[in-house]
Amino acid sequence: MSDMLTVMGWPLIACLLLPGILVYLGLHIVRREVIFVDLALAQVATLGTCLALLLGHDAHDVQTYLWSFGFTLVGAALFALTRSKQRHQVPQEALIGIVYVVAAALGILLLSRSAEGNEELRRTLIGDVLLVTPREVVRTFAIYVAIGVVHFVCRKKFLMISFEPQRAIAEKVAVRRWDFLFYALFGLVVTSFVQIGGVLLVFSYLIVPAVCANYLGRKLGAMMAIGCMVSTVSSVMGLYAAYRFDFPTGAAIVCALGAALILVSISATLRNKERKI
C-alpha cells in the first residue's frame, strides 16, 4: 500500500483536486448541448502544443503553455461568434466537429515533422498523469481557484445563459460577450489540464460526471455533488487499476468513468421504472 502511495501519490492528488471545476463546467456544456466543444477546444489547445514542440520548446515550459492558450482563445472566439440565438441551417455542433477534426489533422501533420512524432501524439491523447509533478499540481490548482472566483462573481450571467437561454435573450444580455468570457476561461482550464491528462481524460472528466449528475439530480448543488462523487470514485478506481495491472493511467481512468456512467444509467432507468409502477 505504501509503495502504491509513493508512486501514485501526486497523480491521486491531481485527480482529486483538479477535476472539480471540470465537473462544474461540464454541467454548463451539457445544458448548452454543445457536448463536443470541450473535445474541440482540447484539440485546439493540443494543436498549439504541437506547434510549440515543432519550434523546439519543451512540452512543459511557459512558451508551450502560451502557444496552447493562444490557440484556445482563437477557438473560444470562434465558438462565441458562431452561437446563434435562433435555430440555424448549420448547427453549431457541426462547426465544433469540423474544428476538432481539422485541429487533429493539423496536429498530426505537425508531429509528422518530429522525430518522436508518434510518442508525442500518444502523449497528447492520453497524457502523462503518472509523471505529474507537485509544481504542476499546485500551479494548475491555483489557476482553477482563480477561475472559480471569476465564475462565482459572474455566476448569474453564466448560469442564465447556460440554463435559461431564453431568459437571457429576453433580458437582452450580451450573450456573445459573455460566451467569449466563458469559453476563454473554459479554454484556460482545458489548456492547463491537457498538459497533465491529455485530450481523452479532459473530455471524460468534463462530460461523464456531468451526464451522470443529470441522470440522478435536478438542482445544481445536487448535480455538482453527484458529479464530484463520480469523478472521485472513478479516479481512485482507475489509478488503482493502473497500478495493479500496469495499465496506462489516463486510459484506465477514462474506462473507470465509462463504467461509472453505465452503472448510473442502469440505476436511473430502474428508478424511473419504479416511479411509473
BAFI-3210 file (N, C-alpha, C; in Angstrom, 3 decimals, decimal comma, padded with zeros to 6 digits):
// residues 277
n [1|2|3|4|5|6|7|8|9|10|11|12|13|14|15|16|17|18|19|20|21|22|23|24|25|26|27|28|29|30|31|32|33|34|35|36|37|38|39|40|41|42|43|44|45|46|47|48|49|50|51|52|53|54|55|56|57|58|59|60|61|62|63|64|65|66|67|68|69|70|71|72|73|74|75|76|77|78|79|80|81|82|83|84|85|86|87|88|89|90|91|92|93|94|95|96|97|98|99|100|101|102|103|104|105|106|107|108|109|110|111|112|113|114|115|116|117|118|119|120|121|122|123|124|125|126|127|128|129|130|131|132|133|134|135|136|137|138|139|140|141|142|143|144|145|146|147|148|149|150|151|152|153|154|155|156|157|158|159|160|161|162|163|164|165|166|167|168|169|170|171|172|173|174|175|176|177|178|179|180|181|182|183|184|185|186|187|188|189|190|191|192|193|194|195|196|197|198|199|200|201|202|203|204|205|206|207|208|209|210|211|212|213|214|215|216|217|218|219|220|221|222|223|224|225|226|227|228|229|230|231|232|233|234|235|236|237|238|239|240|241|242|243|244|245|246|247|248|249|250|251|252|253|254|255|256|257|258|259|260|261|262|263|264|265|266|267|268|269|270|271|272|273|274|275|276|277]
n.u [000,829|001,938|003,870|002,287|001,129|003,393|004,128|001,748|000,943|001,011|-000,255|-002,772|-003,559|-003,727|-005,838|-007,914|-008,089|-008,164|-010,264|-012,713|-013,594|-013,847|-016,042|-018,074|-017,990|-018,609|-021,325|-022,432|-021,761|-023,136|-025,771|-025,888|-025,866|-023,702|-021,844|-019,373|-017,705|-015,774|-014,001|-013,193|-011,982|-009,972|-008,488|-007,707|-006,118|-004,139|-003,128|-001,792|000,205|001,520|002,609|004,355|006,131|007,243|008,627|010,680|010,369|010,054|007,708|006,534|007,177|006,925|006,526|005,355|002,946|001,792|001,530|-000,327|-002,537|-003,024|-003,925|-006,238|-007,761|-008,407|-010,084|-012,102|-013,137|-014,155|-016,187|-017,865|-018,722|-020,087|-022,317|-025,776|-028,794|-031,120|-032,525|-030,459|-029,500|-027,105|-026,063|-024,401|-022,954|-022,054|-020,126|-018,356|-017,499|-016,146|-014,035|-012,695|-011,863|-010,240|-008,282|-007,163|-006,132|-004,259|-002,535|-001,483|-000,128|001,815|003,241|004,245|006,525|008,285|010,866|010,091|007,392|005,184|005,184|004,785|002,275|000,713|001,023|-000,324|-002,917|-003,534|-002,079|000,167|-000,366|000,754|003,281|003,031|004,012|004,582|004,753|003,359|000,777|000,127|000,353|-001,593|-003,875|-004,010|-004,569|-007,094|-008,548|-008,542|-010,020|-012,390|-013,194|-013,792|-015,933|-017,735|-018,239|-019,413|-021,569|-024,387|-024,907|-023,544|-024,888|-027,493|-027,273|-026,501|-028,409|-030,874|-031,439|-033,378|-034,430|-032,168|-031,969|-034,366|-033,913|-032,027|-029,288|-025,806|-025,013|-022,996|-020,646|-020,466|-020,367|-017,886|-016,156|-016,797|-015,966|-013,278|-012,267|-012,925|-011,301|-008,818|-008,853|-008,991|-006,595|-004,694|-005,183|-004,927|-002,203|-001,499|-003,250|-004,041|-006,049|-008,239|-008,759|-009,438|-011,829|-013,408|-013,535|-014,938|-017,442|-018,555|-019,033|-020,854|-022,992|-023,795|-024,631|-026,825|-028,526|-029,214|-029,763|-031,431|-031,311|-028,762|-026,789|-027,042|-026,415|-023,753|-022,584|-023,068|-021,688|-019,023|-018,628|-018,785|-016,574|-014,476|-014,570|-014,216|-011,685|-010,045|-010,490|-009,585|-006,867|-005,985|-006,384|-004,590|-002,159|-002,230|-002,456|-000,680|-001,560|-001,942|-002,229|-004,030|-005,818|-006,908|-008,361|-010,249|-011,689|-012,713|-014,421|-016,204|-017,335|-018,596|-020,551|-022,169|-023,185|-024,583|-026,498|-027,998|-028,987|-030,535|-032,441|-033,785|-034,813|-036,613|-038,444|-039,537|-040,839|-042,852|-044,375]
n.v [-001,213|001,211|001,485|001,899|004,384|005,925|005,871|006,659|008,917|011,862|011,861|010,929|013,016|015,062|014,094|014,217|016,849|018,558|017,914|018,988|021,605|021,000|019,301|021,110|022,915|021,091|020,586|022,962|022,741|020,429|021,277|023,371|021,959|021,506|019,333|018,432|020,583|020,866|018,813|019,719|022,206|021,239|019,830|021,913|023,338|021,419|021,466|023,917|023,211|021,225|022,766|024,368|022,405|021,624|023,908|023,706|023,969|022,881|020,450|021,242|023,871|027,512|028,880|026,953|026,578|029,117|029,239|027,202|028,164|030,515|029,557|028,354|030,559|031,643|029,614|029,870|032,417|031,892|029,981|031,477|033,455|031,984|031,070|030,994|032,821|031,844|028,919|027,518|026,845|025,440|023,671|024,577|022,533|021,041|022,721|022,786|020,131|020,095|021,863|020,361|018,063|019,199|020,486|018,254|016,899|018,779|018,784|016,186|016,422|018,329|016,990|014,936|015,892|015,693|013,917|012,208|011,862|010,002|009,147|011,597|012,249|010,229|010,982|013,441|012,565|010,714|011,683|012,187|011,451|010,022|011,041|013,536|016,510|017,906|020,711|021,258|020,434|022,175|024,698|024,467|024,053|026,500|028,199|027,212|027,848|030,648|030,951|029,823|031,758|033,914|032,779|032,505|035,182|036,056|034,408|034,585|035,558|033,610|031,227|031,861|032,120|029,538|027,790|029,045|030,134|031,463|033,353|034,920|036,048|037,468|039,356|040,829|040,278|040,546|038,155|036,994|038,276|037,456|034,762|034,549|035,197|033,073|030,843|031,492|031,328|028,687|027,550|028,115|026,445|023,955|024,022|023,954|021,453|019,631|019,414|017,859|015,607|014,922|014,800|012,941|012,344|014,852|015,370|013,254|013,746|016,130|015,565|012,961|012,816|014,971|014,103|011,852|013,199|014,614|012,500|011,672|013,870|017,074|019,728|022,278|022,208|019,588|018,146|018,909|017,726|014,992|014,684|015,270|013,184|010,931|011,498|011,404|008,738|007,249|008,126|007,147|004,366|003,975|004,740|002,820|000,469|000,996|000,915|-001,672|-003,437|-002,490|-000,676|001,991|005,129|007,354|006,248|004,171|005,561|006,853|004,626|003,714|005,842|005,522|003,043|003,821|005,543|003,693|002,166|004,159|004,965|002,606|002,422|004,776|004,200|001,967|003,213|005,052|003,276|002,143|004,350|004,756|002,514]
n.w [000,000|000,815|-001,136|-003,376|-002,760|-002,804|-005,496|-006,761|-005,450|-006,010|-008,586|-007,682|-005,954|-007,855|-009,443|-007,665|-006,760|-009,061|-011,021|-010,115|-010,964|-013,617|-013,616|-012,898|-015,087|-017,053|-016,545|-017,455|-020,187|-021,026|-020,617|-022,446|-024,733|-026,427|-026,725|-027,673|-027,578|-025,628|-026,263|-028,768|-028,113|-026,456|-028,339|-030,003|-028,223|-027,937|-030,504|-030,509|-028,694|-030,173|-032,253|-030,785|-029,851|-032,276|-032,854|-031,150|-028,392|-024,962|-023,730|-021,355|-020,775|-020,367|-022,776|-024,444|-023,107|-023,433|-026,236|-026,560|-025,074|-026,479|-028,983|-028,036|-027,240|-029,717|-030,644|-028,702|-029,302|-031,848|-031,308|-029,689|-031,471|-033,370|-032,145|-032,267|-031,761|-032,702|-034,301|-036,737|-040,170|-040,259|-037,608|-034,531|-033,374|-035,535|-036,665|-034,529|-034,527|-036,973|-036,434|-034,499|-035,984|-038,010|-036,441|-035,202|-037,434|-038,365|-036,185|-036,362|-038,809|-038,114|-036,081|-037,558|-038,577|-036,569|-034,858|-032,850|-033,257|-033,128|-030,435|-029,142|-030,143|-029,006|-026,333|-026,267|-026,510|-024,361|-022,268|-019,396|-016,632|-014,575|-014,365|-013,307|-011,600|-008,274|-008,490|-010,879|-010,169|-008,021|-009,288|-011,338|-009,801|-008,463|-010,630|-011,287|-008,992|-009,171|-011,552|-010,679|-008,832|-010,546|-011,935|-009,830|-009,156|-011,542|-011,777|-012,091|-014,694|-016,274|-015,517|-016,279|-019,082|-019,788|-018,564|-018,735|-021,457|-023,037|-021,309|-020,955|-023,489|-023,565|-021,575|-022,788|-022,591|-023,231|-024,980|-026,645|-025,813|-023,144|-023,627|-024,911|-022,773|-021,083|-022,664|-022,967|-020,342|-019,943|-021,886|-020,753|-018,537|-019,859|-021,357|-019,306|-018,125|-020,199|-020,627|-018,525|-018,368|-020,974|-024,051|-024,107|-021,403|-020,380|-021,801|-020,806|-018,000|-018,074|-019,304|-018,583|-015,635|-015,524|-017,134|-015,670|-013,364|-014,374|-014,899|-012,324|-010,679|-010,075|-009,123|-009,148|-007,095|-006,080|-008,391|-008,767|-006,508|-007,025|-009,457|-008,657|-006,876|-008,577|-010,200|-008,318|-007,218|-009,574|-010,347|-008,263|-008,542|-011,183|-010,986|-009,170|-010,684|-012,757|-011,376|-010,275|-012,479|-014,296|-016,298|-018,775|-017,212|-017,681|-019,588|-018,071|-016,122|-017,735|-018,676|-016,242|-015,633|-017,748|-017,033|-014,689|-015,712|-017,106|-014,954|-013,537|-015,451|-015,706|-013,106|-013,020|-014,975|-013,822|-011,558|-012,689|-013,813|-011,511|-010,429|-012,321|-011,929]
ca.u [000,000|002,834|004,509|001,305|001,005|004,631|004,079|000,503|000,560|000,689|-001,346|-004,038|-003,899|-004,144|-007,149|-008,922|-008,191|-008,355|-011,476|-013,909|-014,060|-014,242|-017,414|-018,952|-018,048|-019,306|-022,765|-022,763|-021,628|-024,251|-027,006|-025,820|-025,986|-022,526|-021,102|-018,008|-016,924|-014,591|-013,080|-012,643|-011,052|-008,804|-007,688|-007,114|-005,015|-003,094|-002,512|-000,811|001,325|002,257|003,400|005,449|007,110|007,935|009,527|011,814|010,101|009,744|006,261|006,032|007,675|005,949|006,238|004,403|001,659|001,246|001,087|-001,544|-003,631|-003,326|-004,787|-007,534|-008,505|-008,958|-011,228|-013,152|-013,762|-014,913|-017,401|-018,752|-019,284|-020,960|-023,539|-026,922|-029,948|-032,206|-032,100|-029,798|-029,376|-025,916|-025,978|-023,071|-022,259|-021,365|-018,929|-017,446|-016,908|-015,185|-012,857|-011,971|-011,225|-009,172|-007,205|-006,500|-005,356|-003,100|-001,612|-000,794|000,813|002,949|004,049|004,922|007,832|009,112|011,495|009,334|006,020|004,206|005,136|004,186|000,852|000,112|001,011|-001,381|-004,223|-003,781|-001,359|001,143|-000,781|001,679|004,505|002,712|004,878|003,901|004,684|002,274|-000,499|-000,119|000,136|-002,885|-004,934|-004,101|-005,275|-008,500|-009,163|-008,772|-011,136|-013,582|-013,610|-014,448|-017,234|-018,626|-018,630|-020,255|-022,395|-025,759|-024,912|-023,156|-025,955|-028,645|-027,028|-026,432|-029,585|-032,094|-031,033|-034,469|-034,490|-031,031|-032,327|-035,437|-033,341|-031,057|-027,915|-024,825|-024,704|-021,723|-019,546|-020,374|-019,929|-016,442|-015,513|-016,986|-015,112|-011,878|-011,962|-013,015|-010,086|-007,691|-008,952|-008,648|-005,171|-003,922|-005,338|-004,453|-000,773|-001,352|-004,025|-004,320|-007,356|-009,293|-009,086|-010,149|-013,200|-014,115|-013,826|-015,928|-018,749|-019,128|-019,675|-021,995|-024,096|-024,268|-025,354|-028,114|-029,361|-029,638|-030,093|-032,205|-030,786|-027,341|-025,975|-027,072|-025,686|-022,321|-022,172|-023,057|-020,591|-017,743|-018,521|-018,453|-015,201|-013,549|-014,550|-013,634|-010,245|-009,397|-010,542|-008,714|-005,468|-005,687|-006,259|-003,350|-001,036|-002,328|-002,312|000,286|-002,247|-001,747|-003,038|-005,139|-006,784|-007,592|-009,347|-011,320|-012,510|-013,442|-015,516|-017,177|-018,041|-019,485|-021,697|-023,039|-023,877|-025,531|-027,602|-028,832|-029,670|-031,554|-033,502|-034,551|-035,554|-037,727|-039,450|-040,214|-041,748|-044,014|-045,212]
ca.v [000,000|002,372|001,603|002,487|005,809|006,577|006,009|007,292|009,984|013,130|011,638|010,842|014,379|015,796|013,604|014,569|018,307|019,329|017,723|019,637|022,675|020,367|018,823|022,281|023,385|020,054|020,809|024,040|022,257|019,513|022,059|024,154|020,989|021,565|018,319|018,218|021,817|020,655|017,994|020,578|023,159|020,473|019,519|023,184|023,580|020,461|021,948|024,912|022,481|020,575|023,788|024,747|021,318|021,682|025,064|023,382|024,207|021,711|020,274|021,794|025,217|028,607|029,193|025,959|026,887|030,329|028,847|026,398|029,031|031,429|028,827|028,134|031,822|031,732|028,714|030,455|033,488|031,274|029,350|032,538|034,159|031,111|030,741|031,709|032,920|031,100|027,697|027,866|025,709|024,691|023,704|024,884|021,283|020,633|023,555|022,325|018,888|020,428|022,430|019,251|017,216|019,954|020,674|016,963|016,621|019,682|018,289|015,018|016,914|018,973|015,997|014,069|016,504|015,489|012,593|011,397|012,268|009,021|009,199|012,874|012,157|009,404|011,754|014,453|011,903|010,103|012,424|011,518|011,750|009,355|011,835|014,893|016,966|018,767|022,084|021,322|020,317|023,416|025,777|024,277|024,268|027,947|028,735|026,809|028,645|031,985|030,841|029,598|033,053|034,662|032,142|032,829|036,591|036,209|033,192|034,844|035,637|032,321|030,254|032,247|031,819|028,083|027,064|029,764|030,972|032,324|034,480|035,783|036,799|038,398|040,441|041,497|040,059|040,480|036,730|036,652|038,748|036,555|033,476|034,596|035,101|031,695|029,929|031,831|030,702|027,258|027,201|028,144|025,197|022,851|024,127|023,541|020,033|018,835|019,161|016,836|014,399|014,610|015,169|011,997|012,468|016,121|015,169|012,335|014,435|017,184|015,104|011,787|013,156|015,852|013,273|011,086|014,127|014,907|011,309|011,443|015,090|018,128|021,034|022,438|021,753|018,121|017,649|019,095|016,706|013,701|014,700|015,179|011,828|010,049|011,806|010,948|007,271|006,749|008,418|006,186|003,033|003,967|004,759|001,512|-000,488|001,294|000,422|-003,129|-004,211|-001,801|-000,049|003,446|005,735|008,132|005,352|003,429|006,456|007,035|003,404|003,715|006,804|004,878|002,038|004,557|006,020|002,546|001,845|005,236|004,929|001,459|002,816|005,779|003,513|001,179|004,144|005,585|002,224|002,012|005,503|004,551|001,483]
ca.w [000,000|000,881|-002,445|-004,278|-002,443|-003,238|-006,952|-007,218|-004,531|-006,676|-009,543|-006,942|-005,519|-009,062|-009,905|-006,669|-006,636|-010,286|-011,835|-009,587|-011,848|-014,874|-013,411|-012,954|-016,480|-017,811|-016,386|-018,403|-021,559|-021,296|-020,718|-023,682|-025,822|-027,307|-025,987|-028,156|-027,565|-024,801|-027,048|-029,815|-027,501|-026,015|-029,524|-030,444|-027,293|-028,296|-031,741|-030,088|-028,095|-031,268|-032,939|-029,884|-029,876|-033,564|-032,796|-030,282|-026,977|-024,151|-023,583|-020,096|-020,478|-020,432|-024,180|-024,937|-022,474|-024,060|-027,575|-026,399|-024,640|-027,585|-029,925|-027,395|-027,301|-031,072|-030,654|-027,863|-030,076|-032,938|-030,788|-029,210|-032,625|-034,170|-031,404|-032,826|-030,879|-033,317|-034,998|-037,992|-041,082|-039,855|-036,144|-034,024|-033,103|-036,762|-036,765|-033,482|-035,019|-038,032|-035,768|-033,870|-036,997|-038,667|-035,467|-035,026|-038,645|-038,375|-035,166|-036,921|-039,820|-037,448|-035,372|-038,535|-038,825|-035,381|-034,800|-031,899|-033,510|-032,658|-028,980|-028,762|-030,463|-027,952|-025,100|-026,330|-026,377|-023,048|-021,246|-018,533|-015,262|-013,661|-014,241|-012,874|-010,514|-007,295|-009,005|-011,860|-009,454|-007,264|-010,249|-012,001|-008,802|-008,249|-011,800|-011,185|-007,919|-009,731|-012,499|-009,864|-008,268|-011,627|-012,172|-008,710|-009,284|-012,742|-011,849|-012,539|-016,156|-016,838|-015,288|-017,078|-020,494|-019,973|-018,083|-019,113|-022,597|-023,490|-020,375|-021,262|-024,692|-023,203|-020,773|-023,654|-022,117|-024,326|-024,922|-027,287|-024,971|-022,003|-024,170|-025,134|-021,461|-020,623|-023,419|-022,696|-019,057|-020,210|-022,617|-019,821|-017,779|-020,759|-021,677|-018,140|-017,826|-021,333|-020,444|-017,487|-018,592|-022,375|-024,594|-023,748|-019,984|-020,231|-022,284|-019,916|-016,742|-018,306|-019,760|-017,912|-014,365|-015,768|-017,633|-014,507|-012,497|-014,999|-014,728|-010,940|-009,946|-010,728|-008,718|-009,466|-005,972|-006,052|-009,553|-008,500|-005,543|-007,721|-010,427|-007,947|-006,329|-009,704|-010,595|-007,277|-007,159|-010,821|-010,317|-007,352|-009,146|-012,356|-010,544|-008,585|-011,788|-013,474|-010,561|-010,064|-013,714|-015,152|-017,419|-018,921|-016,155|-018,223|-020,214|-017,005|-015,503|-018,717|-018,658|-014,971|-015,803|-018,628|-016,241|-013,774|-016,497|-017,358|-013,714|-013,226|-016,407|-015,326|-011,876|-013,350|-015,714|-012,867|-010,709|-013,456|-013,948|-010,212|-010,292|-013,197|-011,299]
c.u [000,862|003,540|003,568|001,161|002,246|004,596|002,916|000,093|000,128|-000,315|-002,712|-004,486|-004,400|-005,556|-008,263|-009,152|-008,682|-009,680|-012,731|-014,456|-014,458|-015,670|-018,397|-019,105|-018,771|-020,815|-023,242|-022,788|-022,778|-025,548|-027,033|-025,966|-024,902|-021,491|-019,635|-017,168|-015,670|-013,542|-012,403|-011,630|-009,794|-007,891|-007,021|-005,936|-003,833|-002,382|-001,463|000,423|002,182|003,145|004,588|006,534|007,921|008,937|010,677|011,597|009,830|008,233|005,701|006,555|006,605|005,564|005,210|003,007|001,000|000,767|-000,252|-002,732|-004,016|-004,225|-006,183|-008,384|-009,130|-010,189|-012,391|-013,888|-014,630|-016,226|-018,388|-019,440|-020,282|-022,201|-024,672|-028,068|-031,129|-031,639|-031,578|-029,692|-028,188|-025,797|-024,541|-022,268|-021,501|-020,070|-017,884|-016,743|-015,865|-013,900|-012,023|-011,189|-010,042|-007,990|-006,434|-005,612|-004,114|-002,071|-000,808|000,240|002,046|003,850|004,742|006,306|008,782|009,657|010,743|007,842|004,984|004,057|004,478|002,686|000,116|-000,017|-000,079|-002,762|-004,482|-002,955|-000,344|000,818|000,201|002,932|004,250|003,572|004,092|003,739|003,534|000,911|-000,836|-000,415|-001,241|-004,030|-005,111|-004,848|-006,770|-009,232|-009,483|-009,953|-012,444|-014,104|-014,333|-015,835|-018,220|-019,138|-019,629|-021,297|-023,801|-025,848|-024,583|-024,271|-027,188|-028,462|-027,026|-027,754|-030,901|-031,808|-032,128|-034,627|-033,351|-031,322|-033,376|-034,908|-032,217|-029,632|-026,990|-024,248|-023,320|-020,531|-019,349|-019,936|-018,419|-015,699|-015,612|-016,017|-013,628|-011,428|-011,963|-011,757|-008,861|-007,670|-008,484|-007,154|-004,317|-003,990|-004,862|-002,980|-000,516|-001,999|-004,276|-005,770|-008,464|-009,718|-009,829|-011,612|-013,999|-014,479|-014,901|-017,328|-019,337|-019,738|-020,905|-023,208|-024,669|-025,095|-026,725|-029,068|-030,001|-030,105|-030,884|-031,663|-029,268|-026,447|-025,898|-026,284|-024,177|-021,806|-022,072|-021,884|-019,234|-017,541|-018,123|-017,002|-014,194|-013,425|-013,890|-012,127|-009,503|-009,356|-009,614|-007,247|-005,069|-005,485|-004,961|-002,139|-001,031|-002,006|-001,358|-000,365|-001,778|-002,729|-004,258|-006,223|-007,569|-008,664|-010,521|-012,250|-013,309|-014,620|-016,610|-018,002|-019,018|-020,727|-022,681|-023,858|-024,928|-026,727|-028,543|-029,648|-030,799|-032,729|-034,406|-035,384|-036,748|-038,848|-040,236|-041,201|-043,008|-044,967|-045,962]
c.v [001,262|002,595|002,262|003,983|006,573|006,857|006,873|008,504|011,270|012,971|011,563|012,224|015,197|015,394|013,854|016,079|018,993|019,115|018,445|020,718|022,124|019,831|019,983|022,792|022,366|020,183|021,924|023,511|021,333|020,289|022,920|023,282|021,181|020,602|018,252|019,498|021,645|019,827|018,837|021,563|022,447|020,160|020,775|023,541|022,662|020,873|023,013|024,265|021,817|021,571|024,210|023,677|021,333|022,835|024,855|023,628|022,884|021,654|020,973|023,193|026,276|028,915|028,227|026,235|028,093|030,055|028,113|027,277|030,026|030,791|028,625|029,394|032,028|030,845|029,252|031,556|032,926|030,684|030,385|033,235|033,303|030,668|031,612|031,712|032,118|029,875|028,053|026,621|024,825|024,762|023,929|023,612|020,779|021,421|023,137|021,043|019,134|020,986|021,316|018,439|017,930|020,155|019,380|016,637|017,502|019,242|017,102|015,450|017,543|017,945|015,025|014,605|016,308|014,070|011,653|011,681|011,312|009,049|010,483|012,884|011,336|010,190|012,813|013,847|011,424|010,726|011,586|011,847|011,174|010,190|013,262|015,257|017,810|020,207|022,233|021,281|021,624|024,576|025,667|024,506|025,755|028,630|028,427|027,577|030,049|031,982|030,610|030,881|033,884|034,088|032,458|034,264|036,773|035,093|033,444|034,880|034,285|031,293|030,576|031,853|030,306|027,392|027,742|030,695|031,905|033,546|035,460|036,643|037,856|039,591|041,177|041,448|039,969|039,061|036,424|037,120|037,826|035,163|033,455|034,481|033,672|030,753|030,225|031,202|029,174|026,762|027,194|026,886|024,015|022,850|023,593|022,035|019,143|018,487|018,091|015,521|014,010|014,877|014,249|012,136|013,774|015,973|014,312|013,005|015,511|016,628|013,988|012,129|014,057|015,078|012,433|011,970|014,470|013,714|011,275|012,691|016,085|019,524|021,067|021,902|020,235|017,537|017,804|018,016|015,336|013,626|014,562|013,792|010,833|010,250|011,238|009,429|006,691|006,985|007,412|004,795|002,932|003,941|003,421|000,465|-000,271|000,761|-001,100|-003,918|-003,561|-001,275|001,395|004,183|006,484|007,259|004,569|004,291|006,688|005,827|003,308|004,685|006,227|003,837|002,703|005,052|004,886|002,207|002,897|005,204|003,760|001,802|003,803|005,139|002,713|002,078|004,720|004,548|002,052|003,155|005,332|003,514|002,070]
c.w [000,000|-000,445|-003,444|-004,037|-002,875|-004,734|-007,394|-006,383|-005,224|-007,814|-008,859|-006,487|-006,703|-009,482|-008,899|-006,595|-007,908|-011,005|-011,329|-010,499|-013,210|-014,780|-013,539|-014,389|-017,366|-017,710|-017,316|-019,832|-021,932|-021,468|-021,984|-024,933|-026,886|-026,722|-026,394|-028,170|-026,714|-025,531|-028,126|-029,242|-026,994|-027,192|-030,079|-029,537|-027,608|-029,575|-031,437|-029,479|-029,168|-031,999|-032,081|-029,863|-031,163|-033,592|-031,812|-028,809|-026,265|-023,910|-022,355|-019,798|-020,739|-021,872|-024,768|-024,381|-023,141|-025,484|-027,495|-026,031|-025,725|-028,627|-029,342|-027,409|-028,674|-031,186|-029,848|-028,613|-031,193|-032,431|-030,255|-030,381|-033,398|-033,412|-031,920|-031,834|-031,417|-034,031|-036,387|-038,861|-040,736|-038,337|-035,685|-033,762|-034,333|-036,932|-035,727|-033,921|-036,089|-037,429|-035,144|-034,906|-037,647|-037,721|-035,250|-036,226|-038,712|-037,345|-035,661|-037,959|-039,172|-036,782|-036,320|-038,879|-037,645|-035,365|-033,870|-032,032|-032,957|-031,139|-028,498|-029,042|-029,415|-026,654|-025,112|-026,140|-024,957|-021,937|-020,483|-017,082|-014,256|-013,404|-013,766|-011,656|-009,517|-007,795|-009,983|-011,171|-008,743|-008,205|-010,903|-011,036|-008,517|-009,399|-011,693|-010,088|-008,431|-010,700|-011,749|-009,249|-009,321|-011,907|-011,056|-008,822|-010,427|-012,867|-012,396|-014,060|-016,784|-016,701|-016,125|-018,538|-020,744|-019,665|-018,461|-020,304|-023,089|-022,591|-020,653|-022,487|-024,367|-022,418|-021,500|-023,095|-023,334|-024,369|-025,500|-026,459|-023,774|-022,448|-024,383|-023,810|-020,926|-021,340|-023,209|-021,373|-019,188|-020,920|-021,729|-018,960|-018,630|-021,063|-020,534|-017,933|-018,966|-021,156|-019,394|-017,906|-020,030|-022,757|-024,088|-022,294|-019,705|-020,639|-021,306|-018,591|-016,915|-018,534|-018,907|-016,553|-014,540|-016,261|-016,498|-013,580|-013,058|-014,915|-013,338|-010,206|-010,758|-010,397|-008,911|-008,352|-005,902|-007,219|-009,376|-007,554|-006,206|-008,689|-009,760|-007,355|-007,423|-010,112|-009,604|-007,253|-008,409|-010,865|-009,453|-007,972|-010,358|-011,983|-009,926|-009,684|-012,557|-012,713|-010,484|-011,326|-014,723|-016,432|-017,571|-018,006|-016,698|-018,815|-019,164|-016,338|-016,446|-018,714|-017,366|-015,019|-016,697|-017,891|-015,270|-014,500|-016,783|-016,115|-013,362|-014,163|-016,110|-014,081|-012,150|-014,084|-014,763|-011,954|-011,414|-013,633|-012,650|-010,001|-011,117|-012,613|-010,104]
res [m|s|d|m|l|t|v|m|g|w|p|l|i|a|c|l|l|l|p|g|i|l|v|y|l|g|l|h|i|v|r|r|e|v|i|f|v|d|l|a|l|a|q|v|a|t|l|g|t|c|l|a|l|l|l|g|h|d|a|h|d|v|q|t|y|l|w|s|f|g|f|t|l|v|g|a|a|l|f|a|l|t|r|s|k|q|r|h|q|v|p|q|e|a|l|i|g|i|v|y|v|v|a|a|a|l|g|i|l|l|l|s|r|s|a|e|g|n|e|e|l|r|r|t|l|i|g|d|v|l|l|v|t|p|r|e|v|v|r|t|f|a|i|y|v|a|i|g|v|v|h|f|v|c|r|k|k|f|l|m|i|s|f|e|p|q|r|a|i|a|e|k|v|a|v|r|r|w|d|f|l|f|y|a|l|f|g|l|v|v|t|s|f|v|q|i|g|g|v|l|l|v|f|s|y|l|i|v|p|a|v|c|a|n|y|l|g|r|k|l|g|a|m|m|a|i|g|c|m|v|s|t|v|s|s|v|m|g|l|y|a|a|y|r|f|d|f|p|t|g|a|a|i|v|c|a|l|g|a|a|l|i|l|v|s|i|s|a|t|l|r|n|k|e|r|k|i]
***
